[in-house]
Amino acid sequence: LADLLRHEHASLPLAQRCSGVAAPAPLFTSLLNYRYSGARGRSQAQQVEQAGEGVRGIRMQERTNYPVTLSVDDLGEAFSLNAQVAAPANARQVCRMMHTALERLVEALEVSPARAIGSLDVLPETERRLVVDEWNQTDADLPAAPVHRSFEEQAEKTPGATAVVFGADSLTYAELNARANRLARWLRGRGVGAEVRVGVLMERSLEMVVSVLGVLKAGGAYVPLDPSYPAERLAYMAAHSGLPVMLTQERLLGRLPFEASVEVVALDARWGEIETEDATDPAVAVDPRGLAYVLYTSGSTGRPKGVAVEHTQVAAYLAWATRAYPGGGGSAMHSSLSFDLTITSLFVPLLCGGAVELVEEEDAVEGLARVLERGGREMLKLTPSHLRVLGERLAERGAAGGVGCLVVGGEALIGEQIGFWIRHLPETVVINEYGPTETAVGCSIHSQRLGETGAGQVSIGRPVANTRIYVLDTRGQPAPAGVPGELCVGGAQVTRGYLGRPGVTAERFVPDPFSGEGGARLYRTGDRARWVADGTLEFLGRLDEQVKIRGFRIELGEIEARLADHAAVREAVVLAREDVPGDRRLVAYVVGDAEAEALRAHVRQSLPEYMVPSAFVFLDALPLTVNGKVDRKALPAPELAAGGEYLAPRTPVEEVLAEIWVEVLGLERVGVHDNFFDLGGHSLLIMRVLAHVQATFDLKISIRTVYSMPTLEAMAGEIERRIYEDVATLSEDEVEQLAESNSLARA
């Protein structure tokens, strides 16, 4: 130790020298201080007491630098125990637990001395009842019919009311129900029924909603596939889910990589044939435990895994949500059908008589801003990242709009992320909804008015109706309030498991020891949480390498596996970094001879855009811990990489676009050869750029365009091409009028 202190670590604090743990983490999590006094100690104490007669003693106070310090004074015939804890731990609670632990230990020594110490239940009975029973009193008698049955009931009540809106087109409840019925009967004729999975690969449209309801009404299960996903990923998902039928749109037919065994149906092209079917409700018998939909999430093994959700689970969530959220006031749906956030945005209004406005995903920020400015939508569900960017966009437009309820989910919500909304919409109710896909959308909520929101992470609240949540230690035993553990979910919303993955299902879906129901299971979320004294839950992060980026759940191992496939990559590690507060992004650390653009192109062949790292750092070797594992804490922050020698913008379009990039990326300047992603850009920042481009140039540029033309020069060239195409259609007088009103067009 002396040699260690004298050499390379001599300048470090003692705790860090010895443990390698950076401050403020303690060197030890607990400290046992054993002191033996015995008979000699008692006689010395008596002598001191006699010598000090008449002297008033000052009580000595010990302090500790560690979370828990237990001092044991062995007096020979008895023990004196003194426990000290560091804030914010509750000293009385710690002492109660230690008291119970010692009682259980003595009892075990007498009754079953061979028992393992780790198997002892040290939680006091009163506290066990609190965290297991009292805070999980969520039983509620909520009728939970299958989704399409509840929709049919609503369509009968409000046939003439608007059900869904997309641009200038809309459908009433009666029209939507009739179209879905015709499609259901047509699908029945093709063998669709119980447990038969039907792919829905569509861009945002009225047909997409018709397809989802039609599959459910036919008794089948829908599998949403995002057309923006790479062909390799779509092909794997289609093959893995065993799709006999794929519903799509004619304009997407050229991009589908499916095998001949899948019948691909362009709904818009075949509607004349489907329209001849009967429009009445098909009344197909549906087993509550039958499959309703399959959503694919990122998989740590390098392949996505499909979460199989049954009718009973999604019905249980919607039975609660339609009473908790103001769906009758309508909502806007902006996220992909592959994201379970849409279950709330789409179905809650449709089961309550409200209208769903479909917003194009590529136009999400600008589209939602327009929806809020118009008003008329009572509920909006989105991720914290979208909430922040939408607030920034509304501030730029000088508008606030209005919405009665903001349901926020998909990732941790920080109080500072909603500053705009606190200032402009203090009466709006914000509901922080927590829930992994494996527990049917949302299983706990925290509700408050925006005016009451403070700084720091917002609570994930309490479990919803008919759902139970436990915080368990590594032995699967309930952790007391204030003590972190793994968050596990039981009750009505625990789904079937992973499609075709029995091993992974058995690992994550385990028997529920706290339920009296036969076959009840718990879902081990892998999330770290703890109970707070008021019976609410505090989210503390992950126990593994899974991350959330802009609401998307990502297994870093899947990205690392795809990078490792590249011939020039020897080693690769991916992190989610937040070097700029509120801007979390994926960073890849690579040992090898590849270049960033080549690796981006490689991973895009199999991964969706939200899983493509926005920055690449090339190293000679990955840093290792003393145990030989990758030292992730030692990986450096990426440097923003400019595209070689700086070349200033040369055309009016390049100049304006450079100003947009500078504002969105928070930089001082941007050159024409700079790459948007090398400068720190990602999918959410693309939406901000596209919103500015639309407002400035009156042009809609797709997200795919930015990915395929990531340099300022290339993007500006595409904008110029589109401008010239538009101007070419104008008369000479119209061109002159445009030039008079728009300095950019004149240039």
Sequence and secondary structure as in RCSB ss.txt:
>XXXX:A:sequence
LADLLRHEHASLPLAQRCSGVAAPAPLFTSLLNYRYSGARGRSQAQQVEQAGEGVRGIRMQERTNYPVTLSVDDL
GEAFSLNAQVAAPANARQVCRMMHTALERLVEALEVSPARAIGSLDVLPETERRLVVDEWNQTDADLPAAPVHRS
FEEQAEKTPGATAVVFGADSLTYAELNARANRLARWLRGRGVGAEVRVGVLMERSLEMVVSVLGVLKAGGAYVPL
DPSYPAERLAYMAAHSGLPVMLTQERLLGRLPFEASVEVVALDARWGEIETEDATDPAVAVDPRGLAYVLYTSGS
TGRPKGVAVEHTQVAAYLAWATRAYPGGGGSAMHSSLSFDLTITSLFVPLLCGGAVELVEEEDAVEGLARVLERG
GREMLKLTPSHLRVLGERLAERGAAGGVGCLVVGGEALIGEQIGFWIRHLPETVVINEYGPTETAVGCSIHSQRL
GETGAGQVSIGRPVANTRIYVLDTRGQPAPAGVPGELCVGGAQVTRGYLGRPGVTAERFVPDPFSGEGGARLYRT
GDRARWVADGTLEFLGRLDEQVKIRGFRIELGEIEARLADHAAVREAVVLAREDVPGDRRLVAYVVGDAEAEALR
AHVRQSLPEYMVPSAFVFLDALPLTVNGKVDRKALPAPELAAGGEYLAPRTPVEEVLAEIWVEVLGLERVGVHDN
FFDLGGHSLLIMRVLAHVQATFDLKISIRTVYSMPTLEAMAGEIERRIYEDVATLSEDEVEQLAESNSLARA
>XXXX:A:secstr
 HHHHHTTTTTS HHHHHH   TTS S SEEEEEEE HHHHHHHHHHHHHHTTT          SSSEEEEEEE 
SS EEEEEEE TTS HHHHHHHHHHHHHHHHHHHHH TTS GGG   S HHHHHHHHTGGG          HHHH
HHHHHHH TTSEEEEETTEEEEHHHHHHHHHHHHHHHHTTT  TT EEEE   SSHHHHHHHHHHHHTT EEEE 
 TTS HHHHHHHHHHHT SEEEE GGGGGG    TTSEEEEHHHHHHHHTTS  S       TTSEEEEEEE  T
TSS EEEEEEHHHHHHHHHHHHHHS GGG EEE S TTSTHHIIIIIHHHTTT  EEE  GGGHHHHHHHHHHH 
   EEEE HHHHHHHHHHHHHHT     SEEEE SS  BGGGGHHHHHH TT EEEEEE  GGGSS SEEEEEEG
GG  SSB   BEE TTEEEEEE TTS B  TT  EEEEEEETT   EETT HHHHHHHEEE TT  STT EEEEE
EEEEEE TTS EEEEEESSSEEEETTEEEEHHHHHHHHHTSTTEEEEEEEEEEEETTEEEEEEEEEES  HHHHH
HHHHTTS GGGS SEEEE SS  B TTSSB GGGS        SS     SHHHHHHHHHHHHHHT S   TT B
TTTTT  HHHHHHHHHHHHHHHS    HHHHHHS BHHHHHHHHHHHHHHHHHTS HHHHHHHHHH HHHH 
